[in-house]
């Protein structure tokens, strides 16, 4: 099963809500690899780095 960038972003958001920032970042990075123009992921990834 192929996971879309949007699904990965949503999974990352779920991890983020649970304060599991490492897992969220993994999902966001995979989403960006699949869809480099997914700006919401870039912004959320930046927030992850700022929080840590």
N, C-alpha and C positions, 0 to 999 in steps of 0.2 A: 504494500500500500504506500503510495506516495503522499507525503504530507505537504500541503501547500504552505506558502509563506504566511498567509493569513492565519492558518491553523496554528502554526508555530508561534506567531505573535500572540494569539489568544492563549495558548498554553503558557507562554512566558508571562502574560498578565496574571494568570492564575497563580503561578509560583510567586510573582511579585506581591500579590495580595496576601500570601502566606508568609511574607518576609523571607522567602527562599531565593535570595538575589542571585546566587551562583547558578542555580538551575534556570532562573529566568533569563540570565545573560546568555546561557548556552542556547536556549530557544531563540532569543532575539538574533544572535549571531548566525544561526542556521537560517533564519528567515531572511536576513540580509543577503546571505550567499545565494539564496534562491531568487530573490527579488530586490536587486540593489536600489530600485526607485521607491521602495516602501518607506517613506519618510517617517511615518509614525514609529517604526522600529528604531530608526536612528535616534530619534528624540528620546524614546524610552530608554534606549541603551545609554545615552548620555546621562539621563537621570540616575541610572544604576551606578555609574561611575561616581557621580557626585555624592550619592547617599553613602557609599562605602568609604 
